[in-house]
Each structure stands twice: as C-alpha cells, then as structure tokens.
Amino acid sequence: MKKGMKRFTITLLAISLGASLLAGCSSGDQKDEANGKVKLELFANKPEVASTYKELIKKFEADHPNIDIELNLPPDADTVLKTRLTKNDMPDLMAIGGNATYGEVARAGALKDFSDSELVKKIQPVYIDMIGKLVGPEKKGIFGLPYVANADTVIYNKEKFEKLGVQPPKTWDEFIQIAEKAKAAGETAFYFTLKDAWTALPAWNALAANIVESDFPEKKNAGKASFQDNYGEVADKMLTLLQYGHKDNFGKGYGDGNTAFAKGQSVMYLQGVWAIPEIKKANPNIQLGVFALPATNNPEQNKLVSGVDVLLSMSKDTKHPKEAMKFIEFMMDENTAKTYIAEQSAFSTLKGVYQEDPIMEGIKANFANGAIASYPDHYYPAGMQAANLVQEFLIKKDKEKFLKKMDAEWDKVQNR
C-alpha cells in the first residue's frame, strides 16, 4: 500500500472510530429518549393500586406525549429500593410508603428536597410532620410529598350491628361489650387472619397509639422507656381481643379474611380502610361502616391511627428533573387526587380534598378535628420484625417473655 493511501486509510479509520463512539453515546441517550420521548421509571410499592396508577399514567401521557412513564411494582419493594440505593440506581420517580425505609433513603441523601416547592403548602401539616420524624432531626429538608393517607379502623357489618341492637362504641368497655353480645348471639366478633403476621399490626397500632406516649421511640433510645414498662396494657388488650376470634385465628390469611368478612362470617374486622375495595369485590352489596378502635375508656383520648400510605418523591440525580416534576405536579392536582382516593378507599393529604364515600362517615370527624395519631410501628427500627414478634406472642401468650424480646430486638437492631 502506498504511503498516501495508508494515511488516507488511517484518517478514515479515525473518523469512523470517532463516529462510532459518538453513535455509542447517542444510542445511550436514545434509550432514555427513544423516538424523542423521555422515559421515566415510576417505582411503587402497592401492587393493589396497579390499575389506578395505569389509568393515571395514561391520562398524564396523553397530556404530555413527549414523556413515557414506566410503572415498576416489584414484590418486597422496600428491600428492592434499599438494594438499589446501595447500587446508586435510584428510580426517577417513587410512590412509596411513609415508613422507616423512606427515612433511611432520605437520610442517605438520595431524594430531592421539596422544601422550597409550592406543593408543600397544599398538604396538611400533620403529614409533613409525620414524615419529618421518620427522617429524624439530623437531616434537614422535606424529601417526599405525602400524597395519600390511610386509616387503621374497625370495619363493621352494619346489618349485623342493627340485629345486635348496637352502635359504634366510644370506649374500650363498650367495644368489648359488643364483642360479648356478638359471641352470645352465636356470632364471631372479629375475623383474625394471623397466618399473615402483619395483620396483627392494625389492632396493635390502634392500641399502642392511644395508650403509649408518642415520644416512646426517643425515650426508648435514651434508655428512659421500654416495652416492659410501657406496653403491658397493649399486650393485655391484644390477648383480650383474641378471645373473640374464630376457631382458626392462625390458619387464615388476609385474603381469606376479606372473603370471609364479605360473606358475613364475622361482625367486625380489625383492618385498615385498604381492605374495603377487596371486601366489596367479594360482596358488592355488603353494608359497611368504620370506626376508630376505642383503645381507652376516655373518648376524648381515643384517636384514629392514620399514616402516610403513599408519598411521592424523585431521585436527586434523575437525568430528567423537569419531566419528573411535571408528573409529580399532575399527581398533586386535586382532580387526580380525587380519582385515587375514590378508587382506593383512601384519604388525600391535600387540604380541601375529602373522601366522600359514605362508608367513611364514622371517621370523618377524626380528620376534620385532627384527632389523628401516627402508626407506632413506623418508628420502630427497620429490621426489627415487629409483626412476627407480635404474632408469636399471640400464639404463645407469654407476655413477659414477649415484652423482653421486643426490647432486646429493638436494641439489637439499633446497635448494629
């Protein structure tokens, strides 16, 4: 080959190589912006809300044809999110629970700070306070927007209450009297589903939130409180409730309970409002009501347990912050929020957006008057496995051993 031809060939190769490198960069961008569209991942933790999310995404995409939202609903979402945090692979958008996992991810500095966003002003302050406590005082900022609140309730069969001649109770004694009356009439008062350990927590949280001081976590960590000293009454009342269950309290799971309650197999169901859509699927004609479990004999002391069921956030390092923010703004619109809470029997955190379902009549006053308490277990150390410990206690019924174990597990996780 002649020298001039060699030079020409080398030059061509250099140009070709440069072009291929540029093409490689370009193709990476195309994965993000295929066909001129920005792709955003929406990571969510509630598979039962899939149909609602899909409907809302479809509406958003129709208004924003340059943005594609890809919904990701993995099993065990909390564990998946924490794993992705360690790999520096955070989703663009998140619709996750207001729990210890959120606090952990926020403390790690992976989420956008919404402190200066006008959207914060749309939210009831009580829920901003709740998620702030999850993050802790050492990290300043608002790293998620509380979107949907749930309610930990007693769901009851209105027809059965009418037959028993009873009204929703205001005190613990009245509550147990209804259970006694149901038992005397040959009815199952409560349908327990303790095959699934987590289903013990609605009753546990309702009792603890009203009996134990809300600053228990801080005092526990400071050595000034313990389960042994502060949770005895909660444990006793859990055992009392168990007396009014069915013959197989530990053999039935959550799905079984929804179906059984829908078929009239108990008078009451110790579950959150999230169970209502599933109950109504099994029996659209059932007449339901809800009330806050009256944990004490002081009606003014008894509060409804409500927490942030879904908060919206976004990665601090998303490549498309403007487009991600557009989706969050769409979700925070009042009409979008109304669609979500209507379909999911939930409560909006937004000021002036109310749940209109007549089933919820019994707890509307709690929201209106601010008679709300947060979920105690949301402030237990992540990894403590409180649900399994409570389930074990209800099986073995050894209160002293159980409370000691709760203290030991808390301390073990905190000292890791």
DRENDO-1510 file (C-alpha; in Angstrom, 1 decimal, always signed):
<recs>
REC; n; res; u; v; w
REC; 1; MET; +0.0; +0.0; +0.0 .
REC; 2; LYS; +1.3; +3.5; -0.9 .
REC; 3; LYS; +2.2; +5.9; +1.9 .
REC; 4; GLY; -0.6; +8.4; +0.8 .
REC; 5; MET; -3.1; +5.6; +0.7 .
REC; 6; LYS; -2.0; +4.5; +4.2 .
REC; 7; ARG; -2.5; +8.0; +5.6 .
REC; 8; PHE; -6.0; +8.2; +4.0 .
REC; 9; THR; -6.9; +4.8; +5.4 .
REC; 10; ILE; -5.8; +5.8; +8.9 .
REC; 11; THR; -7.7; +9.0; +8.7 .
REC; 12; LEU; -10.8; +7.2; +7.6 .
REC; 13; LEU; -10.4; +4.7; +10.5 .
REC; 14; ALA; -10.0; +7.6; +13.0 .
REC; 15; ILE; -13.2; +9.3; +11.6 .
REC; 16; SER; -15.0; +6.0; +11.6 .
REC; 17; LEU; -14.0; +5.2; +15.2 .
REC; 18; GLY; -14.9; +8.7; +16.4 .
REC; 19; ALA; -18.3; +8.4; +14.7 .
REC; 20; SER; -18.9; +5.0; +16.3 .
REC; 21; LEU; -18.0; +6.5; +19.7 .
REC; 22; LEU; -20.4; +9.3; +19.2 .
REC; 23; ALA; -23.0; +6.9; +18.0 .
REC; 24; GLY; -22.5; +4.9; +21.1 .
REC; 25; CYS; -23.2; +8.0; +23.3 .
REC; 26; SER; -26.2; +8.8; +21.1 .
REC; 27; SER; -27.6; +5.3; +21.4 .
REC; 28; GLY; -27.4; +5.6; +25.2 .
REC; 29; ASP; -29.3; +8.8; +25.1 .
REC; 30; GLN; -31.9; +7.1; +22.8 .
REC; 31; LYS; -32.6; +4.5; +25.4 .
REC; 32; ASP; -33.6; +7.4; +27.6 .
REC; 33; GLU; -35.3; +9.3; +24.8 .
REC; 34; ALA; -36.5; +6.7; +22.4 .
REC; 35; ASN; -38.3; +8.3; +19.5 .
REC; 36; GLY; -37.8; +11.7; +21.0 .
REC; 37; LYS; -39.6; +10.7; +24.3 .
REC; 38; VAL; -38.3; +10.9; +27.8 .
REC; 39; LYS; -38.6; +7.7; +29.7 .
REC; 40; LEU; -39.2; +7.9; +33.5 .
REC; 41; GLU; -39.4; +5.0; +35.9 .
REC; 42; LEU; -42.2; +5.2; +38.5 .
REC; 43; PHE; -41.3; +2.8; +41.3 .
REC; 44; ALA; -44.3; +2.0; +43.5 .
REC; 45; ASN; -44.9; -0.3; +46.5 .
REC; 46; LYS; -48.6; -1.2; +46.3 .
REC; 47; PRO; -49.4; -3.8; +43.6 .
REC; 48; GLU; -53.1; -3.5; +44.5 .
REC; 49; VAL; -53.1; +0.1; +43.1 .
REC; 50; ALA; -51.7; -1.0; +39.7 .
REC; 51; SER; -54.9; -0.4; +37.8 .
REC; 52; THR; -55.3; +3.1; +39.3 .
REC; 53; TYR; -51.7; +4.0; +38.5 .
REC; 54; LYS; -52.0; +2.7; +34.9 .
REC; 55; GLU; -55.2; +4.8; +34.4 .
REC; 56; LEU; -53.5; +8.0; +35.7 .
REC; 57; ILE; -50.3; +7.4; +33.8 .
REC; 58; LYS; -52.4; +7.0; +30.6 .
REC; 59; LYS; -54.0; +10.3; +31.3 .
REC; 60; PHE; -50.7; +12.1; +32.0 .
REC; 61; GLU; -49.1; +10.7; +28.9 .
REC; 62; ALA; -52.0; +11.9; +26.8 .
REC; 63; ASP; -51.3; +15.4; +28.0 .
REC; 64; HIS; -47.5; +15.0; +27.8 .
REC; 65; PRO; -46.9; +13.0; +24.6 .
REC; 66; ASN; -43.1; +13.5; +24.9 .
REC; 67; ILE; -43.0; +11.6; +28.3 .
REC; 68; ASP; -43.3; +7.8; +28.9 .
REC; 69; ILE; -43.9; +6.6; +32.4 .
REC; 70; GLU; -42.8; +3.0; +33.1 .
REC; 71; LEU; -44.5; +1.6; +36.2 .
REC; 72; ASN; -42.4; -0.8; +38.3 .
REC; 73; LEU; -44.2; -2.6; +41.1 .
REC; 74; PRO; -41.7; -5.2; +42.4 .
REC; 75; PRO; -42.5; -7.7; +45.2 .
REC; 76; ASP; -40.9; -6.7; +48.5 .
REC; 77; ALA; -40.5; -3.1; +47.2 .
REC; 78; ASP; -38.8; -1.8; +50.4 .
REC; 79; THR; -36.0; -4.3; +50.1 .
REC; 80; VAL; -35.6; -3.7; +46.4 .
REC; 81; LEU; -35.4; +0.1; +46.9 .
REC; 82; LYS; -32.8; -0.2; +49.6 .
REC; 83; THR; -30.7; -2.5; +47.4 .
REC; 84; ARG; -31.0; +0.0; +44.6 .
REC; 85; LEU; -29.9; +2.7; +46.9 .
REC; 86; THR; -26.6; +0.8; +47.7 .
REC; 87; LYS; -26.0; +0.4; +43.9 .
REC; 88; ASN; -26.7; +4.1; +43.2 .
REC; 89; ASP; -29.5; +3.1; +40.9 .
REC; 90; MET; -32.4; +5.1; +42.2 .
REC; 91; PRO; -35.7; +5.3; +40.2 .
REC; 92; ASP; -36.6; +8.6; +38.6 .
REC; 93; LEU; -40.0; +8.7; +40.5 .
REC; 94; MET; -41.2; +7.0; +43.6 .
REC; 95; ALA; -44.6; +6.4; +45.1 .
REC; 96; ILE; -43.7; +4.6; +48.4 .
REC; 97; GLY; -44.9; +4.2; +51.9 .
REC; 98; GLY; -44.2; +6.8; +54.7 .
REC; 99; ASN; -42.2; +4.3; +56.8 .
REC; 100; ALA; -38.7; +3.5; +58.0 .
REC; 101; THR; -37.5; +2.7; +54.5 .
REC; 102; TYR; -38.4; +6.2; +53.3 .
REC; 103; GLY; -36.5; +7.7; +56.3 .
REC; 104; GLU; -33.4; +5.6; +55.5 .
REC; 105; VAL; -33.4; +6.6; +51.8 .
REC; 106; ALA; -33.9; +10.2; +52.7 .
REC; 107; ARG; -31.1; +10.3; +55.3 .
REC; 108; ALA; -28.8; +8.8; +52.6 .
REC; 109; GLY; -29.3; +11.9; +50.5 .
REC; 110; ALA; -30.8; +10.2; +47.5 .
REC; 111; LEU; -34.0; +12.2; +47.3 .
REC; 112; LYS; -34.9; +15.6; +46.1 .
REC; 113; ASP; -35.6; +18.2; +48.8 .
REC; 114; PHE; -39.0; +19.8; +48.2 .
REC; 115; SER; -38.7; +22.4; +51.0 .
REC; 116; ASP; -39.0; +25.3; +48.6 .
REC; 117; SER; -41.8; +23.8; +46.5 .
REC; 118; GLU; -45.2; +25.4; +46.5 .
REC; 119; LEU; -46.6; +21.9; +46.5 .
REC; 120; VAL; -45.7; +21.5; +50.2 .
REC; 121; LYS; -48.3; +24.3; +51.0 .
REC; 122; LYS; -51.1; +22.1; +49.6 .
REC; 123; ILE; -50.5; +19.4; +52.2 .
REC; 124; GLN; -52.0; +19.1; +55.7 .
REC; 125; PRO; -49.1; +19.9; +58.1 .
REC; 126; VAL; -49.7; +16.9; +60.3 .
REC; 127; TYR; -48.5; +14.6; +57.5 .
REC; 128; ILE; -45.4; +16.7; +56.8 .
REC; 129; ASP; -44.6; +16.4; +60.5 .
REC; 130; MET; -45.0; +12.6; +60.3 .
REC; 131; ILE; -42.5; +12.1; +57.5 .
REC; 132; GLY; -40.1; +14.5; +59.1 .
REC; 133; LYS; -40.0; +12.3; +62.2 .
REC; 134; LEU; -39.1; +9.3; +60.0 .
REC; 135; VAL; -36.1; +11.1; +58.7 .
REC; 136; GLY; -35.0; +12.5; +62.0 .
REC; 137; PRO; -33.7; +15.9; +63.2 .
REC; 138; GLU; -30.2; +15.3; +61.9 .
REC; 139; LYS; -31.3; +15.7; +58.2 .
REC; 140; LYS; -33.0; +19.0; +57.4 .
REC; 141; GLY; -35.5; +19.0; +54.5 .
REC; 142; ILE; -38.7; +17.6; +53.1 .
REC; 143; PHE; -37.7; +14.7; +50.8 .
REC; 144; GLY; -41.2; +13.5; +49.9 .
REC; 145; LEU; -44.7; +14.8; +49.4 .
REC; 146; PRO; -47.3; +12.9; +51.5 .
REC; 147; TYR; -50.0; +12.0; +48.9 .
REC; 148; VAL; -52.4; +9.5; +50.4 .
REC; 149; ALA; -53.3; +8.8; +54.0 .
REC; 150; ASN; -54.8; +5.5; +55.2 .
REC; 151; ALA; -56.8; +4.8; +58.3 .
REC; 152; ASP; -56.4; +1.9; +60.7 .
REC; 153; THR; -60.0; +1.1; +61.6 .
REC; 154; VAL; -62.6; -1.4; +62.8 .
REC; 155; ILE; -64.7; -2.3; +59.8 .
REC; 156; TYR; -68.1; -3.5; +60.8 .
REC; 157; ASN; -71.2; -5.1; +59.1 .
REC; 158; LYS; -74.0; -2.6; +59.5 .
REC; 159; GLU; -76.7; -5.2; +59.2 .
REC; 160; LYS; -75.2; -7.3; +62.0 .
REC; 161; PHE; -74.8; -4.2; +64.2 .
REC; 162; GLU; -78.5; -3.5; +63.6 .
REC; 163; LYS; -79.5; -7.1; +64.5 .
REC; 164; LEU; -77.5; -6.9; +67.7 .
REC; 165; GLY; -79.0; -3.5; +68.5 .
REC; 166; VAL; -75.6; -1.8; +69.0 .
REC; 167; GLN; -74.0; +1.4; +67.8 .
REC; 168; PRO; -70.3; +2.1; +67.1 .
REC; 169; PRO; -68.6; +2.3; +70.5 .
REC; 170; LYS; -66.8; +5.3; +72.0 .
REC; 171; THR; -64.9; +3.5; +74.8 .
REC; 172; TRP; -63.0; +0.2; +75.3 .
REC; 173; ASP; -65.6; -1.2; +77.6 .
REC; 174; GLU; -68.4; -0.5; +75.1 .
REC; 175; PHE; -66.2; -2.2; +72.4 .
REC; 176; ILE; -65.8; -5.3; +74.4 .
REC; 177; GLN; -69.5; -5.4; +75.3 .
REC; 178; ILE; -70.3; -5.5; +71.6 .
REC; 179; ALA; -67.9; -8.4; +71.2 .
REC; 180; GLU; -69.6; -10.2; +74.2 .
REC; 181; LYS; -73.0; -9.6; +72.7 .
REC; 182; ALA; -71.9; -11.0; +69.3 .
REC; 183; LYS; -70.4; -14.0; +71.0 .
REC; 184; ALA; -73.6; -14.6; +73.0 .
REC; 185; ALA; -75.6; -14.4; +69.7 .
REC; 186; GLY; -73.5; -17.1; +68.2 .
REC; 187; GLU; -71.6; -14.7; +66.0 .
REC; 188; THR; -67.8; -14.3; +65.6 .
REC; 189; ALA; -66.9; -10.8; +66.8 .
REC; 190; PHE; -63.6; -10.4; +65.0 .
REC; 191; TYR; -62.2; -12.4; +62.0 .
REC; 192; PHE; -58.5; -12.7; +62.6 .
REC; 193; THR; -56.1; -13.6; +59.8 .
REC; 194; LEU; -53.0; -14.2; +61.8 .
REC; 195; LYS; -51.5; -16.7; +59.3 .
REC; 196; ASP; -50.2; -13.4; +57.8 .
REC; 197; ALA; -48.2; -11.9; +60.7 .
REC; 198; TRP; -48.6; -8.3; +59.6 .
REC; 199; THR; -52.4; -8.5; +60.1 .
REC; 200; ALA; -51.8; -8.3; +63.9 .
REC; 201; LEU; -50.5; -4.8; +63.5 .
REC; 202; PRO; -53.7; -2.8; +62.8 .
REC; 203; ALA; -55.0; -3.7; +66.2 .
REC; 204; TRP; -51.6; -3.4; +67.8 .
REC; 205; ASN; -51.0; +0.1; +66.3 .
REC; 206; ALA; -54.5; +1.3; +67.3 .
REC; 207; LEU; -53.9; +0.3; +70.9 .
REC; 208; ALA; -50.3; +1.5; +71.2 .
REC; 209; ALA; -51.0; +4.9; +69.6 .
REC; 210; ASN; -53.6; +5.7; +72.2 .
REC; 211; ILE; -52.1; +4.0; +75.3 .
REC; 212; VAL; -48.3; +4.6; +74.9 .
REC; 213; GLU; -46.9; +8.2; +74.7 .
REC; 214; SER; -45.9; +9.2; +71.2 .
REC; 215; ASP; -42.4; +10.0; +72.2 .
REC; 216; PHE; -41.7; +6.4; +73.2 .
REC; 217; PRO; -39.1; +5.8; +70.4 .
REC; 218; GLU; -37.0; +8.8; +71.6 .
REC; 219; LYS; -37.3; +7.7; +75.2 .
REC; 220; LYS; -36.6; +4.1; +74.4 .
REC; 221; ASN; -33.4; +5.0; +72.6 .
REC; 222; ALA; -32.4; +7.2; +75.5 .
REC; 223; GLY; -33.0; +4.4; +78.0 .
REC; 224; LYS; -35.9; +6.1; +79.6 .
REC; 225; ALA; -38.7; +3.8; +78.3 .
REC; 226; SER; -39.1; +0.1; +77.4 .
REC; 227; PHE; -41.7; -2.3; +76.1 .
REC; 228; GLN; -41.7; -4.0; +79.5 .
REC; 229; ASP; -42.6; -0.7; +81.3 .
REC; 230; ASN; -44.8; +0.9; +78.7 .
REC; 231; TYR; -46.6; -1.8; +76.6 .
REC; 232; GLY; -48.1; -4.1; +79.2 .
REC; 233; GLU; -51.6; -2.7; +78.7 .
REC; 234; VAL; -51.3; -3.0; +74.9 .
REC; 235; ALA; -50.3; -6.7; +75.2 .
REC; 236; ASP; -53.1; -7.5; +77.6 .
REC; 237; LYS; -55.7; -5.9; +75.3 .
REC; 238; MET; -54.4; -7.8; +72.3 .
REC; 239; LEU; -55.0; -11.0; +74.2 .
REC; 240; THR; -58.5; -9.9; +75.2 .
REC; 241; LEU; -59.4; -9.2; +71.5 .
REC; 242; LEU; -58.1; -12.7; +70.5 .
REC; 243; GLN; -60.8; -14.3; +72.8 .
REC; 244; TYR; -63.5; -13.1; +70.4 .
REC; 245; GLY; -62.0; -14.6; +67.2 .
REC; 246; HIS; -62.9; -17.7; +65.3 .
REC; 247; LYS; -61.7; -21.3; +65.6 .
REC; 248; ASP; -58.7; -20.9; +63.3 .
REC; 249; ASN; -57.2; -17.5; +64.0 .
REC; 250; PHE; -53.7; -18.5; +62.9 .
REC; 251; GLY; -54.7; -20.6; +59.9 .
REC; 252; LYS; -56.3; -17.9; +57.8 .
REC; 253; GLY; -54.6; -15.1; +55.9 .
REC; 254; TYR; -55.5; -11.7; +54.7 .
REC; 255; GLY; -57.2; -12.8; +51.5 .
REC; 256; ASP; -59.2; -15.4; +53.4 .
REC; 257; GLY; -60.4; -12.7; +55.9 .
REC; 258; ASN; -61.5; -10.3; +53.2 .
REC; 259; THR; -63.7; -13.0; +51.6 .
REC; 260; ALA; -65.0; -14.4; +54.9 .
REC; 261; PHE; -65.9; -11.0; +56.2 .
REC; 262; ALA; -67.6; -10.2; +52.9 .
REC; 263; LYS; -69.7; -13.4; +53.3 .
REC; 264; GLY; -70.9; -12.3; +56.8 .
REC; 265; GLN; -68.6; -14.6; +58.8 .
REC; 266; SER; -67.9; -12.0; +61.5 .
REC; 267; VAL; -69.4; -8.8; +62.9 .
REC; 268; MET; -66.2; -6.8; +62.8 .
REC; 269; TYR; -62.8; -6.9; +61.1 .
REC; 270; LEU; -59.7; -5.3; +62.6 .
REC; 271; GLN; -58.2; -3.9; +59.4 .
REC; 272; GLY; -57.4; -0.7; +57.6 .
REC; 273; VAL; -59.6; +1.0; +55.0 .
REC; 274; TRP; -57.4; -0.5; +52.4 .
REC; 275; ALA; -59.3; -3.8; +52.8 .
REC; 276; ILE; -62.6; -2.2; +51.8 .
REC; 277; PRO; -62.2; -2.5; +48.0 .
REC; 278; GLU; -61.3; -6.2; +48.3 .
REC; 279; ILE; -64.3; -6.8; +50.6 .
REC; 280; LYS; -66.6; -5.1; +48.2 .
REC; 281; LYS; -65.2; -7.1; +45.3 .
REC; 282; ALA; -66.3; -10.3; +47.1 .
REC; 283; ASN; -69.7; -8.8; +48.0 .
REC; 284; PRO; -70.7; -5.6; +46.3 .
REC; 285; ASN; -73.9; -5.4; +48.3 .
REC; 286; ILE; -72.4; -5.6; +51.8 .
REC; 287; GLN; -73.3; -2.7; +54.0 .
REC; 288; LEU; -70.1; -1.5; +55.7 .
REC; 289; GLY; -69.2; +1.1; +58.3 .
REC; 290; VAL; -65.9; +2.0; +60.0 .
REC; 291; PHE; -64.9; +3.5; +63.3 .
REC; 292; ALA; -61.6; +4.1; +65.2 .
REC; 293; LEU; -60.8; +1.3; +67.7 .
REC; 294; PRO; -61.6; +2.9; +71.1 .
REC; 295; ALA; -58.4; +1.9; +72.9 .
REC; 296; THR; -59.3; +3.5; +76.2 .
REC; 297; ASN; -62.3; +4.5; +78.3 .
REC; 298; ASN; -61.7; +8.2; +77.7 .
REC; 299; PRO; -63.5; +9.1; +74.4 .
REC; 300; GLU; -61.5; +12.4; +74.2 .
REC; 301; GLN; -58.2; +10.5; +74.3 .
REC; 302; ASN; -59.1; +8.0; +71.6 .
REC; 303; LYS; -57.6; +8.9; +68.2 .
REC; 304; LEU; -57.8; +7.4; +64.8 .
REC; 305; VAL; -54.5; +5.9; +63.6 .
REC; 306; SER; -53.6; +7.4; +60.2 .
REC; 307; GLY; -50.3; +7.5; +58.4 .
REC; 308; VAL; -48.8; +8.3; +55.0 .
REC; 309; ASP; -49.7; +5.4; +52.9 .
REC; 310; VAL; -48.1; +6.8; +49.8 .
REC; 311; LEU; -45.7; +9.7; +49.4 .
REC; 312; LEU; -44.3; +11.0; +46.1 .
REC; 313; SER; -40.6; +11.7; +45.6 .
REC; 314; MET; -38.0; +11.7; +43.0 .
REC; 315; SER; -34.3; +10.9; +42.7 .
REC; 316; LYS; -32.0; +13.8; +43.4 .
REC; 317; ASP; -29.9; +12.7; +40.5 .
REC; 318; THR; -32.6; +11.9; +37.8 .
REC; 319; LYS; -31.5; +12.9; +34.4 .
REC; 320; HIS; -34.9; +14.4; +33.7 .
REC; 321; PRO; -35.9; +16.6; +36.7 .
REC; 322; LYS; -38.2; +18.9; +34.8 .
REC; 323; GLU; -40.2; +16.0; +33.3 .
REC; 324; ALA; -40.3; +14.1; +36.7 .
REC; 325; MET; -41.6; +17.2; +38.4 .
REC; 326; LYS; -44.4; +17.5; +35.8 .
REC; 327; PHE; -45.6; +14.1; +36.7 .
REC; 328; ILE; -45.5; +14.9; +40.5 .
REC; 329; GLU; -47.4; +18.1; +39.8 .
REC; 330; PHE; -50.0; +16.1; +37.8 .
REC; 331; MET; -50.4; +13.7; +40.7 .
REC; 332; MET; -50.8; +16.5; +43.2 .
REC; 333; ASP; -53.6; +18.1; +41.2 .
REC; 334; GLU; -56.9; +17.9; +43.1 .
REC; 335; ASN; -58.8; +16.1; +40.4 .
REC; 336; THR; -56.1; +13.4; +40.2 .
REC; 337; ALA; -56.1; +13.0; +44.0 .
REC; 338; LYS; -59.9; +12.6; +44.0 .
REC; 339; THR; -59.6; +9.9; +41.4 .
REC; 340; TYR; -57.0; +8.0; +43.5 .
REC; 341; ILE; -58.9; +8.2; +46.8 .
REC; 342; ALA; -62.2; +7.3; +45.3 .
REC; 343; GLU; -60.8; +4.1; +43.7 .
REC; 344; GLN; -58.6; +3.1; +46.6 .
REC; 345; SER; -60.9; +4.0; +49.6 .
REC; 346; ALA; -58.1; +6.2; +50.9 .
REC; 347; PHE; -57.8; +9.7; +52.2 .
REC; 348; SER; -56.0; +12.6; +50.5 .
REC; 349; THR; -53.4; +14.6; +52.4 .
REC; 350; LEU; -54.2; +17.7; +50.3 .
REC; 351; LYS; -56.1; +20.5; +52.0 .
REC; 352; GLY; -59.8; +20.6; +50.9 .
REC; 353; VAL; -59.8; +17.2; +49.2 .
REC; 354; TYR; -62.1; +14.9; +51.2 .
REC; 355; GLN; -63.2; +11.2; +51.0 .
REC; 356; GLU; -66.9; +11.3; +50.0 .
REC; 357; ASP; -67.6; +7.5; +50.4 .
REC; 358; PRO; -70.5; +7.2; +53.0 .
REC; 359; ILE; -68.7; +4.1; +54.4 .
REC; 360; MET; -66.2; +6.5; +55.9 .
REC; 361; GLU; -68.7; +8.6; +57.8 .
REC; 362; GLY; -67.7; +7.2; +61.1 .
REC; 363; ILE; -64.1; +8.6; +60.9 .
REC; 364; LYS; -64.7; +11.9; +59.0 .
REC; 365; ALA; -64.8; +13.8; +62.3 .
REC; 366; ASN; -61.3; +12.5; +63.2 .
REC; 367; PHE; -59.9; +14.1; +60.1 .
REC; 368; ALA; -61.9; +17.3; +60.5 .
REC; 369; ASN; -60.9; +17.7; +64.2 .
REC; 370; GLY; -57.3; +16.5; +63.8 .
REC; 371; ALA; -58.0; +13.6; +66.2 .
REC; 372; ILE; -55.3; +11.5; +64.5 .
REC; 373; ALA; -52.2; +9.6; +65.7 .
REC; 374; SER; -49.4; +8.1; +63.7 .
REC; 375; TYR; -48.6; +4.4; +63.3 .
REC; 376; PRO; -46.3; +3.5; +66.2 .
REC; 377; ASP; -44.6; +0.7; +64.3 .
REC; 378; HIS; -43.5; +3.1; +61.6 .
REC; 379; TYR; -41.0; +4.4; +64.2 .
REC; 380; TYR; -39.7; +1.0; +65.3 .
REC; 381; PRO; -36.2; +0.3; +63.9 .
REC; 382; ALA; -36.2; -1.1; +60.4 .
REC; 383; GLY; -35.4; -4.8; +60.6 .
REC; 384; MET; -37.0; -5.4; +64.0 .
REC; 385; GLN; -39.7; -7.6; +62.5 .
REC; 386; ALA; -42.3; -6.5; +65.0 .
REC; 387; ALA; -45.2; -8.2; +63.2 .
REC; 388; ASN; -43.5; -11.6; +63.6 .
REC; 389; LEU; -42.9; -10.9; +67.3 .
REC; 390; VAL; -46.5; -9.9; +67.9 .
REC; 391; GLN; -47.7; -13.0; +66.0 .
REC; 392; GLU; -45.5; -15.2; +68.1 .
REC; 393; PHE; -46.8; -13.6; +71.3 .
REC; 394; LEU; -50.4; -14.2; +70.4 .
REC; 395; ILE; -49.7; -17.8; +69.8 .
REC; 396; LYS; -47.6; -18.4; +73.0 .
REC; 397; LYS; -49.4; -15.8; +75.2 .
REC; 398; ASP; -46.3; -15.3; +77.3 .
REC; 399; LYS; -46.5; -11.5; +77.9 .
REC; 400; GLU; -43.3; -11.0; +80.0 .
REC; 401; LYS; -41.1; -13.0; +77.6 .
REC; 402; PHE; -42.6; -11.2; +74.6 .
REC; 403; LEU; -42.0; -7.7; +76.0 .
REC; 404; LYS; -38.5; -8.6; +76.9 .
REC; 405; LYS; -37.9; -9.9; +73.4 .
REC; 406; MET; -39.3; -6.7; +71.9 .
REC; 407; ASP; -36.8; -4.6; +73.9 .
REC; 408; ALA; -34.0; -7.0; +73.0 .
REC; 409; GLU; -34.8; -6.9; +69.3 .
REC; 410; TRP; -35.1; -3.1; +69.3 .
REC; 411; ASP; -31.7; -2.8; +71.0 .
REC; 412; LYS; -30.0; -5.4; +68.7 .
REC; 413; VAL; -31.1; -3.6; +65.5 .
REC; 414; GLN; -30.2; -0.1; +66.9 .
REC; 415; ASN; -26.7; -1.3; +67.9 .
REC; 416; ARG; -25.8; -2.9; +64.5 .
</recs>
